[in-house]
Amino acid sequence: MSANSKNLGHWQWEEATAGAVAGFTTVASLHPLDVVRTRFQVNDGRVTHIPLYKNTVNALLTIGRTEGMKGLYAGFHPAVLGSTVSWGLYFFFYNRAKQRYSKGGTEKLSAGYHLVSAAEAGGLVCLFTNPIWLVKTRLQLQTPLHQTRPYSGFYDALRTILREEGVSALYKGMGPGLLLVSHGAIQFTVYEELRKLLLGFKGKGGKANTPDDKLLNSVDYGLLGASSKVSAMLLTYPYQVIRARIQQRPGNDGIPKYMSSWHVVKDTVRFEGFPGFYKGITSNLLKNVPAASITFVVYENVLNIFKRARRKD
């Protein structure tokens, strides 16, 4: 194996490890807001097992009072697993794609290639992780008002879904999930372009030959992550609502509330109008803006640790 190939292999696994650590840190710190967001997303005014919450703070207090920490951290295990695996795979596939399109890092990539690389990575991650997100959504929607036998945990949910609904049920929401690839694609493209602008600005101060990890700090990474997340979220949030609604557990009669993504779209427009597609957006912003900052701060700093270790070698 050549030195370049060896370094490329190290780089890709460093990217995956940094992404996995970032994903775990983000979920562990902000999970209760994810529970609130999911419950708001599916509450179309006709759901009987989800309490009506006035706002995000009221939802957090109500869940804490009636369900305790167990309710606030419902679906935590699949969320940790899904986020850690997703971010690890995402950064791995994303950087492999960038290396391929830049011919091993010898050519600069345009915004279009960043977009294609991010979309490619997102599609692959979606195929691997959809069953995990489906289980997470269902666990988060279990409340004391639920009439069907609750899942006792991640593995019980998997077994029950396979037994009662079959393998295909694990891929419910795959359509909007693939459309949500655009979320990551937009986020990473905005991040890369803003990062280039910031590096160019800071490099003008006589530091043009300074490594990137010396020019940017954690505050820069946090601002870049938050800005790119807001841009992507505002454009793609309706896909998240559609996916959450179609992934709900069937009732006691075994009949799903929504038969397809198009069914979700039609009923949402009919009963709630356009605002229905943005239910839970407040808690989503409260969770994901700091989450994106944390993710990229942890990711870039873990990656910088690896870089410095390699430079010493």
SVG drawing of the C-alpha trace seen along z (x, -y; Angstrom):
<svg xmlns="http://www.w3.org/2000/svg" viewBox="-60 -41 67 54">
<polyline fill="none" stroke="black" stroke-width="0.4" points="0.0,0.0 1.4,-3.4 1.9,-6.2 -0.9,-8.2 -3.3,-5.3 -2.4,-4.6 -3.0,-8.2 -6.3,-8.3 -7.5,-5.2 -6.5,-6.7 -8.3,-10.0 -11.5,-8.3 -11.7,-6.3 -10.7,-9.4 -13.7,-11.2 -16.0,-8.3 -14.8,-8.2 -15.1,-12.0 -18.6,-11.9 -19.7,-9.1 -18.4,-10.9 -20.1,-14.1 -23.4,-12.2 -23.4,-10.6 -22.5,-13.9 -25.4,-15.7 -28.1,-13.1 -27.0,-12.6 -27.3,-16.4 -30.5,-17.3 -32.8,-14.2 -35.8,-15.6 -36.3,-18.2 -36.4,-15.5 -39.2,-13.7 -41.2,-17.0 -40.6,-17.6 -41.8,-14.2 -45.0,-14.4 -45.8,-17.8 -45.2,-16.6 -47.7,-13.8 -50.4,-15.7 -52.9,-16.6 -55.8,-17.2 -57.1,-13.7 -54.5,-11.7 -56.0,-10.3 -52.9,-9.0 -50.7,-12.2 -51.6,-14.9 -52.2,-18.4 -49.2,-20.6 -49.4,-24.4 -45.8,-25.0 -42.3,-23.4 -41.8,-24.4 -45.2,-23.1 -44.6,-19.9 -41.3,-19.3 -42.9,-20.1 -45.9,-17.9 -43.9,-14.9 -41.6,-15.3 -44.5,-15.5 -46.6,-12.7 -43.9,-10.3 -40.7,-11.3 -37.2,-11.0 -38.3,-7.8 -40.7,-9.9 -38.2,-12.7 -35.7,-10.1 -38.1,-7.8 -36.4,-6.3 -33.0,-7.3 -31.2,-4.0 -32.2,-3.9 -31.5,-7.6 -28.0,-7.2 -27.4,-4.2 -29.0,-5.8 -27.2,-9.1 -23.8,-7.6 -24.1,-5.2 -25.6,-7.9 -23.0,-10.5 -20.2,-8.0 -21.3,-6.6 -22.3,-10.0 -18.9,-11.6 -17.2,-8.4 -19.3,-8.2 -19.2,-12.0 -15.5,-12.3 -15.0,-9.2 -17.2,-10.9 -15.3,-14.2 -12.0,-12.4 -13.3,-10.6 -14.6,-13.8 -11.5,-15.8 -9.3,-13.0 -7.7,-12.2 -7.7,-15.7 -5.7,-17.2 -8.6,-19.4 -10.8,-21.9 -14.4,-21.0 -17.2,-23.4 -20.5,-23.8 -22.1,-21.4 -19.7,-18.6 -20.2,-19.2 -23.9,-19.0 -23.6,-15.7 -21.2,-14.2 -23.6,-15.1 -26.6,-13.7 -24.8,-10.5 -23.7,-10.0 -27.3,-10.8 -28.9,-8.2 -26.6,-5.5 -27.0,-6.3 -30.8,-6.4 -30.8,-2.8 -28.8,-1.6 -30.6,-3.5 -34.3,-3.8 -35.3,-0.9 -33.6,-2.5 -35.3,-5.8 -38.7,-4.1 -38.3,-2.4 -37.1,-5.6 -40.2,-7.5 -42.6,-4.8 -40.9,-4.7 -41.1,-8.5 -44.8,-8.4 -45.7,-5.9 -47.6,-7.7 -49.7,-6.6 -52.7,-7.2 -51.5,-4.6 -54.0,-1.8 -51.9,0.9 -49.3,2.9 -46.2,0.7 -42.9,1.8 -40.6,2.5 -37.5,1.3 -35.6,1.2 -35.3,5.0 -38.9,5.7 -40.0,3.1 -38.0,4.7 -39.4,8.1 -43.0,6.9 -42.8,4.9 -41.4,7.9 -44.0,10.3 -47.0,8.0 -46.2,6.0 -43.3,7.7 -39.9,6.5 -41.4,3.9 -42.7,2.0 -39.1,1.2 -38.8,-0.8 -41.9,-3.0 -41.0,-6.6 -38.2,-5.6 -39.6,-7.9 -39.6,-11.1 -36.4,-9.9 -34.7,-9.8 -36.1,-13.3 -34.5,-14.4 -31.2,-13.6 -31.6,-17.1 -31.4,-18.4 -27.9,-17.0 -26.9,-18.0 -28.0,-21.6 -26.5,-21.7 -23.1,-20.4 -22.9,-22.5 -23.7,-25.7 -21.2,-24.6 -18.4,-24.0 -19.1,-27.3 -19.3,-29.4 -16.1,-27.6 -14.2,-28.5 -15.3,-32.1 -14.3,-32.2 -10.9,-30.6 -10.3,-33.1 -11.2,-36.0 -9.0,-34.8 -6.2,-33.8 -5.9,-37.4 -4.2,-38.4 -0.9,-37.1 -1.7,-33.5 -2.4,-32.1 -0.1,-29.1 -1.5,-28.3 -3.3,-24.9 -7.1,-25.1 -7.2,-23.8 -5.0,-26.8 -7.2,-29.4 -10.6,-28.3 -11.7,-27.7 -14.7,-26.1 -16.8,-29.3 -16.2,-29.4 -17.2,-25.8 -20.3,-26.3 -21.5,-29.3 -20.9,-27.5 -22.8,-24.4 -25.8,-26.5 -26.0,-28.6 -25.9,-25.7 -28.5,-23.8 -31.0,-26.6 -30.8,-27.0 -31.4,-23.2 -34.1,-23.0 -36.4,-25.7 -36.3,-24.2 -36.8,-20.5 -38.8,-20.4 -42.1,-19.3 -40.4,-16.0 -39.7,-15.3 -43.4,-15.8 -44.5,-13.5 -42.0,-10.8 -43.0,-11.0 -46.7,-10.6 -46.3,-7.7 -44.0,-5.9 -46.7,-5.8 -47.7,-2.5 -51.0,-1.0 -54.0,-1.0 -55.5,2.0 -57.2,2.9 -53.8,3.2 -54.7,0.5 -52.2,-2.3 -53.5,-5.8 -51.8,-6.9 -51.3,-4.5 -48.6,-6.5 -46.7,-9.8 -49.2,-11.2 -52.0,-10.3 -50.2,-12.3 -49.8,-15.3 -53.5,-15.3 -54.9,-14.9 -52.5,-17.5 -53.5,-20.1 -57.2,-19.2 -57.3,-19.4 -54.4,-21.7 -53.3,-23.6 -49.7,-24.7 -48.9,-25.3 -49.4,-21.6 -46.2,-20.8 -44.3,-23.0 -45.6,-21.5 -42.9,-21.2 -40.6,-23.6 -39.9,-25.6 -38.7,-22.6 -36.9,-21.4 -35.0,-24.7 -34.2,-24.7 -32.8,-21.2 -31.1,-21.2 -29.4,-24.6 -27.3,-23.9 -27.1,-20.3 -25.5,-21.3 -23.1,-23.5 -22.2,-20.8 -21.9,-18.2 -19.5,-20.3 -17.5,-21.6 -16.9,-18.0 -16.3,-16.7 -13.8,-19.3 -12.0,-19.1 -11.8,-15.3 -10.6,-15.5 -7.9,-18.1 -6.6,-15.8 -6.1,-13.1 -4.4,-15.5 -2.0,-16.8 -1.2,-13.2 -0.4,-12.3 1.7,-15.5 3.8,-14.4 4.4,-11.0"/>
</svg>
